[in-house]
Amino acid sequence: MTAVKQGDTIRIRYIGRLEDGTIFDSSEGRPPLEFTVGEGEVIPGLEQGVTGMNIGETKTITITPELGYGPYMKERVFEMDRKKMPGNFNIEVGLRLQMYRADGMPMMVTVVGISENTLTMDCNHPLAGKTLIFDATLVEIV
C-alpha cells in the first residue's frame, strides 16, 4: 500500500474542531479537500499529520497553534477612527472586513469592539492561538 509522502497530491475528508468540541470547518457536503503535501497550501500541522497515511485510513490529528494559524498576538489588535469607515456600513462586532496595509497588501480584520468614536480591529486569524483537531480520512492519492 502506498503511503502519503511529500509532493503527493491527495484528497481528504475532514472535520475540524476545537478542544471544546466546536466544529470550525468540515468537508461534509462538499468535495474532498485536495492539496499537494509540502506546497504550503494548507497549515503545516495538517500536512505533517497526513504524511504516512494510507488510502481509507482515518486519523485524528491534533495541531498546536505554532503548526496551525500561529499564536494569538495582542499587538495585532488596534483602534481605528470610525470616521475612516464609509458611512453606509452596518458595523457590528464579529464583522470580517478586508482592509489594506500601508504597503498596499490586503489583510482580513475582525471588528472586536465598537465605541462612539473608534472601532477595535483584530488582524489575527480567527483560529490563531487555538489547538485544532482534525478527524481526517484519506480518500485518494491523485
C-alpha positions, -999 to 999 in steps of 0.1 A, spaced: 0 0 0 13 35 -9 16 60 20 13 98 16 47 115 11 60 150 3 49 160 -32 18 138 -34 -15 155 -43 -41 140 -21 -78 143 -13 -91 141 23 -125 143 40 -123 160 74 -140 176 103 -120 204 121 -129 211 157 -116 230 187 -106 214 220 -141 222 234 -157 203 205 -168 233 185 -167 224 148 -149 252 128 -148 236 94 -158 204 76 -158 189 41 -192 174 47 -215 182 18 -185 193 -4 -159 176 -25 -129 163 -5 -101 188 2 -74 184 -24 -38 197 -18 -2 188 -26 18 178 5 47 201 10 35 230 -11 21 251 18 -15 250 5 -28 241 40 -14 247 75 18 228 83 3 206 110 -22 192 86 5 184 61 26 167 87 -5 148 101 -15 133 67 21 122 58 23 84 61 -15 78 59 -28 52 36 -60 53 14 -91 47 35 -73 54 68 -89 78 93 -67 96 118 -72 123 145 -46 150 140 -40 175 169 -23 207 158 -7 232 181 -11 269 173 26 270 161 18 245 133 -17 259 127 -25 296 125 2 308 149 0 323 183 -25 350 192 -7 383 192 -22 412 212 -1 437 191 -23 428 161 -53 445 177 -57 482 170 -82 510 172 -93 530 142 -112 562 140 -148 554 129 -147 584 106 -124 565 83 -151 539 75 -176 546 48 -209 559 62 -231 533 46 -216 504 66 -236 485 91 -208 478 115 -212 452 143 -189 431 165 -178 400 146 -179 416 112 -149 405 90 -135 431 66 -107 433 41 -85 463 46 -52 473 31 -19 477 49 3 508 43 23 487 17 -9 480 -2 -12 443 7 -47 432 17 -54 418 52 -85 405 69 -96 421 101 -124 413 126 -143 441 144 -140 432 181 -152 464 197 -172 495 189 -173 528 207 -188 562 198 -155 573 181 -135 542 174 -136 506 161 -113 480 177 -100 457 149 -82 424 153 -58 412 125 -52 378 140 -66 348 121 -98 337 139 -81 304 148 -48 319 160 -37 307 194 -61 277 192 -53 240 192 -70 224 162 -82 188 160 -89 173 126 -106 139 121 -92 132 86 -98 103 61 -75 99 32 -98 94 2 -71 91 -25 -37 99 -37 -42 116 -71 
